Amino acid sequence: MTTEATAEQAQQELLDEFEMFDNWMDRYQYIIDMGKQLPAFPDEWKTPERKIQGCQSNVWMHYRREGDVLYFDAISDAAIVSGLIAVLLRIYSGRPAAEIRTTSPHFMQDLGLDKHLSPTRSNGLHAMLKTIYEVAEREAAST
């Protein structure tokens, strides 16, 4: 469950947290630590349909809908990617589909992820984000 009232507030809270780090090694470690706190992801959810295409490492994403709110769970076999998943879930999980669809991922540029991730990690982050947006679009259309 999210603690911030909106996805925009969640992004701002993340930016504020990252300001306490002086260098990218500390930021990477914080991202990895966030990934270690992801909830367990059942093996039965690790299906080809839930596997995110475009990621260098293995990533699976599952979602459920409760009313108009979408909840996402995801996991990766790579520590940094699990951390990036934790960042995305903090911003987008537990939000209405309409809010997800209209929330720009400015945190990627604001944090400098666009400059500090390898091209393959960046592509994977974009693939995960694309999946979240596609789910939100599909679920919004079904209401």
Secondary structure, 3 states (H helix, E strand, C coil): CCCCCCHHHHHHHHHHHHCCCCCHHHHHHHHHHHHHCCCCCCHHHCCHHHECCCCCCCEEEEEEEECCEEEEEEEECCHHHHHHHHHHHHHHCCEEHHHHHHCCCCHHHHHCHHHHCCHHHHHHHHHHHHHHHHHHHHHHHCC
